[in-house]
Amino acid sequence: IGQYVLPFIFREMQKGATFEKALQITRRKFRFTTHTPIDAGNPRYSYGDVARIGGYPEDFLHLVGGRKDSNSFYTAGIGIYLSGKANAVSVRHEAKARKIFWNYIEDREFISITNGTSQDFWQPEEFKNASNPLELLMVKHDYRRKLRSFLGERNIHIHEGTMTIIWARRFVEYKRPKLILYDTEWLKQKLYSNEFALVFAGK
């Protein structure tokens, strides 16, 4: 919110708008998506730090966020509060987010929009062009062979029929990448018995 929303509402107030009027204008311009329903993904900062780093008067920041939380500047909550509409990224996430941000959502529209990916950017042409389930299955098998070949060049060998679980997300703590390591004895048993293979591909 620091790059777009805060500068926008601040400029509106510098032009002479009251906070309430500036808030109306801002809400007509901005939409907000919240992603992570835990504190680690939604940091809180002191008003003094935000004023010092952002260059805003502290009384302005208290106008923006102090009505909801006078002790800390809650970036995700304020992003929702300043936006005309906001959304979570799945139905279950919406239910969780409503419990976290209820006082920032107020009576405005807050919906779920299931996450998707850009076909043009992420999806290989072979997947996009598959015209029936059989063709799609053949493409998946072909890419599994490419994956096994890629790993084999690095002396990591996976049997063709082994189910393969891949972590292909950013390897950051709040996404809980180590959760699968919770029961290491169970995991070793499954890996050694070739029930599945585990590939961490995040960065």
Disulfide bonds with the S-S distance in Angstrom:
none
